[in-house]
């Protein structure tokens, strides 16, 4: 099945739940196993980016962007990719636990064909 055909069959509510659950679980595991429950070390931000595969003014591009927006992503400052900040919804300031969540969310999105990847920056 081609990427665009897959997009048309995606249940965005279910995929969104899977993405957020994976991010939350990865973050909580990192907090428990590595940080031992303490908010320590470097603080920062993490997010997931999706690079659309189709131009926005095409039929496939419009369909792709609709799914991306339904997942909660917003167009970033470049005007070319979409971002979702802190998919784990963690209140910890530690950048490493937030990166773990962003990587887990990106992996879920990659499994259905999106060009998704985690990104971060120190505060």
C-alpha angles and dihedrals in degrees: 000000000000123000096252091048089051090052091055091057098044117119097217094196092056094043091048090052091049091048095049093043092051091048093047093047093048092048094047091048090052092048092049100041104032107022093035089223096303124118097230142144127026119002126212149118135283133190144164123247127201120198109205115232096210133055112259096237095060128087092248091044092054091048091048093049092049091057092045092051092045087058089059100259122141131203109264129222093278092062089224108078135042126234138197114192123216098354090185091058087221119169092203113110094214110117095208095061091047090050090052089055094046092050091050092050091048090051091056090050092047089054090067095044107269120140091236130159140166123248134180146174136198120251 
